[in-house]
Amino acid sequence: MAGPLFFAVEARDPASRARAGVIEFEPRPGRTGSAPRGRHRVLTPAFMPVGTQATVKGVLPRDLAEAGAEIILANTYHLALRPGPEVVEQAGGLHRFMGWERPILTDSGGFQVFSLASRAEIDDGGVLFRSHIDGRELRLTPERSVEIQEALGAEVIMALDECPQNPCTRDVARRAVERTLAWARRSVAAKRREDQALFGIQQGGLFADLRRECAERLASLDLPGYAVGGLAVGEAREEMLAALAECAPMLPEDKPRYLMGVGTPLEILDAIGCGIDLFDCVLPTRNARNRSAFTATGRINLCNARYRQDFRPIEEDCDCLACRSFSRAYLRHLFTAQEMLAATLTTVHNLRFYLRLVAAAREAIIRGSFGAFRSAFAARYTEGAGDVDREGR
């Protein structure tokens, strides 16, 4: 294995661009204060639970592992504010700090350029944030973002990018592409750790030619992996899927492709059909905290009165801890009593739902029947008995 990451496509669906693969991470020697880490394999397509602040909200690392998570995401901007990268580094790195032994991907802080736009000032050098916590200034440059991510110690780190809101003008999208490319080159030059894989991010808004130019120029850097950024940031779902169908195949065929921040179960299946390998999204955890559980027949609101005496699990064929041991009636009771266990159990279920979904998609790809799998899932999911009217991102 050359470099910190090896990727291979193991099967392709004959009727779409869907592919099943494997990402293998090299063993990592222990740095000062940290233990050596063994080789890890991530089967793709793969979903990464979001652990923004070095925790996936409401669940223990053992719950994540039992649910089937092989890799999770944390965030540079948030961890730079608290506890600070020096604290994490002194603790032996993010894995030891949060008690998670499997791979981690850290986002560079580029998404906060979009999500915290009112608190961010962008120039060609980088981004000046005013902390959403206490108002203090945080300057993120490509070099500083890499430095923080090296201190955190994730297996995969991201180059800083500019993520404009959609729809945007061509001039705005062009400027974001040029900055993103310049920042990617600076990130490569700043990187010092050989045991981390640096991914570049494709931008270009909804403009296919800008997306293609960005992908081609990023590919010249020969990075270990590439992400599609700047989607699901204001555009309609149909626009997002149309753009993704065009721009995902532009990324190198022999490298893992990561779609950032997307999405609903159906969006993930559609993205898999476009050739995407990696996903992250807050929906499973956020919806769980808001009483909403994913099922094969749609989302349900566990506080609905109909579940007061419903002693079935959230989903009959689910093997998660919540479904093995507890009923809808019990979860409804916990939510109405405002017990924190309600969100924990529902989060465990929702994460397991997403992880089972991508695992089933992988098996369908290997069998050569992904299209039929996607159609059958969509029909049941959209026409089923879920009592939440509309998927929300």
N, C-alpha and C positions, 0 to 999 in steps of 0.2 A: 504494500500500500504506500503510495507516494503522497506526502502531505497529510494534513490533519483529518481529511475526509475523503472517503471513497464512495462513489455513487454508480450504481448499475441498474439499467432497466431489465427486468426479468420477464415481463410479458406485456403485450400490447393488445388492446381491443381492436378487432378488425373493422368495426363500423364507426369508430370515433378516434380521437387523439388520446384517449385514456390510456394510462400506463401504470403498471405495478413495478415497483423497484425496491431497492434497499440502499440506505445510507449507513455507512459503517465509519465509526470514529476510532481513530488510533488510541491505544493506551497512552495515558498522560503521566509522565514522571511527576512526583510530588515536588511542588515548589516550597519555598520557605513557609513553614507553618501549615502545609496542606499535605494530605495523603495522596499517594499515587492512585490513579483511577484506571480501571480495566477497559477493554474494548467494548463498545456498545453498538448495537444494530438497531436501526429504526426502519421498519417496513413502511413503504409508501403505497398509496396515499396515506398521509398521517395528519392527525389533528393535534395541535399544541394547546393545551389549556393555558389560559392567561394568568400569570402570577406577577402582575405589574410591580408590586412592592416586595418581591421575594416571598410571596405567599399566594397561592390560589385561594381566593377568599372562601373561608368557611370549612376547608377540608385539610386534613393532615396529609403529609407526604405518603404515608402508607395507604390512605384512601385513593390517592392519585395512582399509585402503583397498582393497587388491586383493580382499579377501574380500567387499567390497560394503557395509561399514558406512558409513552416512551421518551418524550421530550416536551419541555414546557418553555414558556416565554416569560422574560422579565424585562424591565424598562430602565434605560440609562438615565433619562431625565428625572424620574421619580426617585431612583436610588441615589442619584447625585445629590438631591436635596436632603434626603434622610434615608439611611443613617450616614451617608457619605461613602464614597468608594474606598477611602482609607480604612474605615471601620470594617468593611466587608473583606478587604485584603488582609487586614490583621487577623481576622477570624479564620483565615485559611481559604478564602474565596467563597463565592456564592453557594456552591454545593454544600460545603460544610456549614456555612452560616444558616442556611434554611433547611438542612437535613434532607437534601434531595440528591441521590447518587447518580441519577440518569442524566442524559444531556440537557443542556439549557441553551436557548437562543436569546440574546439580548437585542432589543430594538434600540436604535441609535439615538432616539429623541426626535427624529424627523416627523413622526406623526403628531407630536405636540406642536409643531409649527402650524398644523391645521387646527387641532382640537383646542389649543390655547392661543389662537391667533390674536385675541385682544390683549394678550400679555407678552407678545413676541414682536421683536423688531429684527427684520432680516436684512442682511447686506451680503455682499460677495464673500466676506470673511467668515460669516457664520450667523448665529442667532443669539440675540440677547433676550432672555426670559426674565420676567418678574415673577417670582415664586407665587404660586397659588396658595401657598401655606402662610407665608409671612411677608411677602412683598420684596424680599431681598433679590438681588440680581444674580443670574446664572448665565454665564457666557458659554455657549456650546459652539465650538468650531469642529471641523472634521478631525483635527488632531486631538482636541480635548475629548471628543466622543470616543475615539479609539483608545485613548489613554484610560478613560474611565472603564470602558468595557474590558480592557486588559486586566485592570485591577479586579473587576468582578469575576472574571475567569470563565465565562461561558464558552462552550464549544463553538458556537456560531455567533459571530458579531456582525452588525450591519453598518454599512457606510451611511453617514449623515446625508439626508436628502431634503429637498424642498417639496412639500406636498400641498399643492394649491387646491382650493375647493372647486368642485364641479357644480354647474358648468362655468368654465372660465374662458376668457378670450384666447385667441391664438398667441398673442404677445405674452400673456401671463404664462401660458403653457410652455412657450419657447424659452422664456427666462428660467423657469423651473428646471427644464431639461439641461440648460447650459450650466446652471449652478450645481445640479445633481451630478453631472459628469465631472465638473471641476472638483467637487468635494469627494467624489469617488477616487479620483487620481490622488488627491491629497491624503485620503484615508489609507490607500495602498502604501504611500511613501512613509506614513507615520507608524504603520504597524510594525511591532517588534516581536511579538510572540509567534513562534512557529507552530504552536499547538492549537491555534484558533483559526477557524475558517471565516474569512471576510466575504460577505455577500454584497453585491451591488443591487441597486434598486432602479427599475425602469419607471420613468415618468413620461408625461406627454399628454395628460388630460384625456380627452375623447378624440384626439387627432391621430389617426392611424399613421400618417407619415412621420410625425414627431416621435411616436412610440417606436417605429422601426429604426429611425436614426439613433434614438437613445439606446435601443437594444444592440445595434451593431457597434456603436462606439464603446459601450460597456463590455461587449464580448471581446474587444481587442485587449482588455485588461487581463483576460484569462483568469477570472476569479473562480473559486470553488463552487459558487452557486449564485443564483439571481432571483430577485423578487419583482413581482408586479405591484407597484405602489400607485397611489392616487386613484383608486376606485372605491366605490361605496363611501364617497365623501361628498354627497349632495346630489348626484345624478339619479335618475329613475332606475329601477331594477333592470328594466329592459335595455336601457342604454349601457348599464354596467356589463351585462352579459354579452351584448353585441361587441363592446370594446374588448372584452376579455377574449372572445372567440378569435378576434384579429391579433391581439398583441401577445397572448401567451405563446403561440407557436414561433414568435419572433426570437424568443430566448433560446440560448444554446440547447441543443437536443441532448447532449451528454452530461448536463449539469442539473442538479435539482432546481425545480421552479417553485417558488413560494408566493402565494397570494396573500397579501397582508390585510388582516382585519375583516375577512369575509368568511362566513356569513351564516345565513339560514341553512337548514338541511338541504333544501332544494338547490340553493345557490352553490353549495359545496359540491353536490353531485354534478351540476352543470359545469362547474369549474374543473372537476376531475375529467369530464368529457372533453375539455379544452387542452388537457395535458398538464394540469397543475398537480404538484406532488405534496406540498405542505400548506397547512392552513392554521390560522389562529383567529379566535373571535371570543368576545366577552359574553355572547348570548347565553350559553349554557349556564354560566354562573350568575349573570345579572338577572336573567329570567327566574332562576331559582329563588333569588332573594325577593323577587316580586310575585311569588306564589305560583309561578307558571312552570309546568312540567312538560317535557317533550314526550310524545308517544308516536307510534307508527301510524296512528289515525288522527294526528294533529295535536296541537298544544291544548292543555287543559288548565283551568284555574282551580287550584286545590282548595280555595276558599268557597267555591261554589256550594250552595246548600245541598245540592244533589249528592254530595260525597259524605254527608254527615253520618250516614249509616252504611257506607260503601266499604266493605271489609276486604275488597280485592286490592292487590298491589297496584302501584301506578301503572305497570304494564305486566301482563301475565307471563310473557316469555323472557323478561329481563332478569339477568342474574346478578344485578347490583345489590349491595347491602340493603338499600332501602326497600327494594322489591322482595328480597328474600325474607325480610323480617318484619315489615310494617305495612299498614294498610292506608288507603286514601283517607279513611275516616280518622285514623290517628294523625296523619299529616295535617288534615284540616283542623283538628283539635289543636295541634301545636301552633299552627299559624294564627288561629283566632285567639289563642292564649299568649301570643307573642313570645313563644319560646324559641331560642336561637337554634335548637336542634332541627326545627322545621327547615330552615334554609340549608343547613348542613346536609341533611338527608336528600333534599331535592336537588342540591348541587351534585351530590354523588350520582344520583340517577341521571341527571341531564348530561353530565360528562360521559357517563357510561353509554348513554344513547348516541352521542356524537362519535365516540370511539368505536362502538359496534358498527355504526353506519359506514365509516371509512374502511373498517376491516371487511365488511360485507361487500363494499364496492371493489376492494382489492381482489377478493375471491371471484367476483363476477368478471373482472378483467382477465384474470388467469383462465377462467372457463371460456372466455370469448363471448360473454353474454351481458356485457355492461349495459347496453342499450335497453334490453328487456328488463334488467334489474332496475334501472333508473325509472323507466315508464311504470313499472308495477309499484314501486315505492311512491312515486308522485301521485298516482291514482288513489292509492289508499290514504296517503297523507292529506291530500287536499279534499277528498270526498268523504273522509271518515267522520268520526263522532267527536272530534275535538271541539271544545266550547270556547276557544279563543279565536275570534273571527279572522285575524290577519297576522301573518308573520311580521315581526318587527326586527330590525337589525339591532 
